[in-house]
Amino acid sequence: MANIKITVSQNGPLRIEGEINICDAQGNTYGLAGRTMISLCRCGNSNNKPFCDGTHNKIGFQHEPTAFELPPMKPKV
């Protein structure tokens, strides 16, 4: 499995680095033109969704990410 790093940017997008494939809901793959680093929109206002276009700066999107532990997974029934 490839090593992929996802960084939650302060007041910005999710930055994804590594050998990645991004698919739509139907399973079709987005053409990334060989990119190994992309940014995905978190603010919901990009005109290029799911990719970031910098709109978060214009609208004043704010989020100060701080890493935390998720609760344990619930057992499957």
Stockholm file with secondary structure:
# STOCKHOLM 1.0

chainA/1-77         MANIKITVSQNGPLRIEGEINICDAQGNTYGLAGRTMISLCRCGNSNNKPFCDGTHNKIGFQHEPTAFELPPMKPKV
#=GR chainA/1-77 SS CCCCEEEECTTSCEEEESSCCCBCTTSCBCCCTTCSEEEECSSSCCTTTTBCCSHHHHHTCCCCCCCCCCCCCCCCC
#=GC SS_cons        CCCCEEEECTTSCEEEESSCCCBCTTSCBCCCTTCSEEEECSSSCCTTTTBCCSHHHHHTCCCCCCCCCCCCCCCCC
//
